[in-house]
Amino acid sequence: MTSPIRVLVAKPGLDGHDRGAKVIARALRDAGMEVIYTGLRQTPEMIVSAALEEDVQVIGLSILSGAHNAIVPRVIELLREKGMSDVLVVVGGIIPDEDAAQLKQKHGVAAVFQPGASLEEIAEFIRSAARQPV
């Protein structure tokens, strides 16, 4: 039997709205994943530190504040510095299409889920794209 996929759900930056992140965390848990929710106002350093400590396969960043172009590249840079390039990074929130394309092409984000994405779509993407735990 394989272990469940471990997902860290984080709310970086000064955004104080976490209802969506909690809904996603619950949906992923209900889909059989092990979910760690870090809470509000996380720095990129806090997120990567928690991801390392929790040995996750996936980091899900929920960003509504518009700071995605600063926060996401920093998280990915820190993951590389820690030798964690195999951790899948997905982003959800209010992300303009052109920014979403840049995050994926330039920074290596696996997927960007904008408003209207279904919980099933998100869970299925993670299930198919994440490295499987041993």
N, C-alpha and C positions, 0 to 999 in steps of 0.2 A: 504494500500500500504506500502511495506517495503522500508526502506532507502537503497541506494546503498551500496555495500561493499566499505569500505574506505581502501585504500592501500597506504602505504608510500614506495616510491621507493628511495633508497639511494645508493650513491657511497662512501663507506668507504675507508679510507686509502689514500695513495698518488697517486693512479691511476688517471691519467688525461684524460682518454678516457670515454666519457659519451654518445656516439651515441647510443649504444645498450640499455642503461638505458632509454634514451628518446624514443626509438622505443617501448620498453616494456610499458612505461608509457602511450604512445599514444594508443597502442593496448588495454590496460586494460580500458582506458577511453572510447574507441570506443565500448568495450564490456559492457559498462554500469556501470563501477565502478567509484568511486570518487578517483582520484589519486593526491597525494601530492608528488612532486619531490623535494628532499632536495638539489640537486646540488652536486658538487664535494667536495672531501676531507673532508668528515664527520667523526668525531670520534664516537665510539660506544656510548659515553655519549650524544652527539648531536642527534644521531639517536633515542635513546630511549626517550630522552626528547621531541623530535618532535612527536614521536608516541604517547606519553602520552597526549601532548597538543592537538593533532589532533584527539584523540580517534579512532585510526585505529584498524581494525581487522587483518590486514596483514602487515608485513614488508617484502619487497623484496630487497635483497642486491645484487648489481651487483659488482662482484669482478674479476678483470683481473690481479691484481698485484701479486697473489700468497700468499697474507697475510690472506687467509680465515681461516687457522687453529688458528690464533691469534684473529682475529676480530670477527668471528661468535660466538665462545664460550663467549666472553666478552659481546656481545650484548644480548645473551640469559641469562647470569648471571645477567645483569642489569635489564632485563625484570622481572626476578624472584624477584629481590630485590624490585621492584616497584609494585609487585602484579599483573603483567601483563602476567602471564604464559599462558593465553588463546589466546594471540596474535600469529597468525600463522607466522612462519618465513620460507621464501623460499629464495634460493640462486641461482644466475645465474652467469655464467662466465666460465673461464678456471679452472676447478676443476678436478683433476685426480680422476678416479673411486674409488680408495681406500680411498681418502680423502672424497669424497662424501658419501661413506658408513659410515665412522666415524662420519661425521657431522650429519647424520640422526640417527644412532644408539646411539652414545655416548652423543650427545648434543641436540637432539630433533628437528632438522631441519625437516620441513615437506616434502620438496622436493628440489632437486638440478637439475637445468636445465642447461645442457651443450650446447656448440655450436651445432646448428642443431635442437634444440627443436623448435617446431612451436609455433607461437603466440597464436593460437587457443588452443593448448595443455596446455599452461601456464594459459590462462584465464579460461579454463574449470576446471583445477585443483583447482585454487583459488576459483572459484564459488562453487565447490563441498565440499571443505575442510574448508573454512572459517566459523567462527561462524556468523550467520546471524544477522545483526543489527536490533534493535527493532524499 
